Amino acid sequence: MSLLRSIKASVPQFQRAFSTIKIPDMEVDNLVIGAGVIGLAIGEKLTRERPSETTIVVDKNKRCGEETSSRNSEVIHAGIYYPKDSLKTQLCIQGKNLMYSLLSHTNIPYNKIGKLVVAQTGEQQSYLQELHDKSNELGVETRMLTGDETAAMEPEVKACASLLSPTTGIIDSHLFMDYLEQQIVQNGGDLGLYTSAMAIQPCTEGGDGYIVDLATPPGSAEVTTVLAKRVFNAAGLHADKVSNLLLGDKYKLHYGRGFYYAYNGPVKVNHLIYPCPAKNLAGLGTHLTVDMAGKIKFGPDIHYIDDPYDYNVPDDSNDRQRFAEAVRSFMPHIDPNKLHPDYAGIRYWKEKQFSCSSLVMSRKFISQCYIFLDRSLQDLVSHLETF
């Protein structure tokens, strides 16, 4: 028996008559498609605040969070980079505060390690001052440091000035997702893994909602038909495909793959170290982060790709040299021979309007986050973020 078949036995069965579309196998109040950190957070909130409703979170992978949510820098950002009035800035600051509040009374590993954004030129120093002024307006704590103050704090870092962001932190993203998954189940919700959405259509008879065909395993002939009052699209790199099951070819996402390199040489840092970002903010630069195990990694760079499943990390000496040069602009003692490929992550953009080399990218940048209810289709909620 598949997981969805076992869930079927524990949720209310469909009672109303249908004449023109197939009779659903089961009925739920909330169906969340995608069990990355966003989908799991939606599921946790629904099960916590709406305990009388039925909620199922499904994902095409065999485990939660196998894609973007587990292939990133694991940084809790302070919320200082993006336009002051943008939704992304608002949610980053709010999310940071909520995250630290949650972490303070759970056993999820984290460290409010802080971050230094370092400047190499007077122009970059002026940019950091503007960033500091904006942070003050946003109510986010930052502090400008001189080159000597930076060197005293981080002896291996080269900078003429820096901006300290003390509320930036790191987290074990895998244990955070484990926590959300456990909360969903404890609150009475269910998860259907190794399950993909194959078809979605509005319910036109007997009330509102959507008829969703779910296949376990993905692409198989074993299909469970679900009537969901509300559908939440949190499918990440595949959110366009899920939306297009219902909306035709309305959306098309484009992908950029970033490599992370581990470093096996001796290096001691006390903070995350970020270079001053480019003026067009087309990424935050190749930076140094530390995970909860103390492992140092540098990344990401950026490469345009067509395949959202292409996590290949080639060990190319020329790429490694360019990567090392970017890192040595602010950490001059890094030995290129001690850098080695670690893993890759993939992010998406709404528009394919960029070209990139291994480390440099220029494009029309969209620094906004979109969470929307499709006005033509009641109760279909989608999340789309462009970085």
Number of C-alpha atoms within 10 A of each C-alpha: 5 16 15 24 15 11 15 17 11 11 17 13 15 15 11 10 9 14 8 8 11 9 16 19 17 22 23 21 18 24 26 25 27 32 31 24 25 19 26 29 18 22 30 25 16 22 24 17 10 13 13 11 15 21 28 25 27 26 26 23 18 12 13 26 22 16 22 16 20 17 19 19 21 19 22 23 18 24 23 23 17 19 14 15 9 12 15 21 21 17 13 17 19 13 16 18 15 12 13 16 11 12 16 12 8 10 11 17 16 20 17 15 17 21 25 28 23 26 26 17 13 11 10 20 23 13 17 23 17 12 18 22 17 18 20 14 11 16 11 17 16 22 16 20 20 15 18 15 15 22 17 11 15 17 14 17 22 21 24 19 26 30 23 23 25 17 20 21 24 21 21 17 23 17 13 19 22 16 17 20 22 15 19 25 16 13 18 16 24 24 23 26 22 19 27 23 23 18 16 21 15 18 17 13 13 11 10 16 24 25 24 24 19 26 22 21 18 18 14 12 10 13 21 20 22 23 27 26 21 19 24 21 23 26 24 26 20 16 19 23 20 23 20 16 16 17 15 11 11 11 14 16 20 18 22 20 23 23 26 25 23 18 20 14 13 8 11 11 15 13 22 22 25 23 23 24 20 15 9 13 19 18 18 17 22 26 22 25 23 22 19 14 8 8 11 19 23 27 27 25 28 25 18 20 13 11 12 18 13 13 16 11 16 14 11 10 12 10 15 20 15 15 23 22 17 21 24 16 16 22 20 14 13 19 17 18 13 14 20 19 17 16 19 23 26 25 22 22 19 16 16 15 11 14 13 14 12 16 19 16 19 15 14 13 16 16 19 15 17 12 12 11 14 11 9 8 14 15 18 20 18 21 18 20 16 16 17
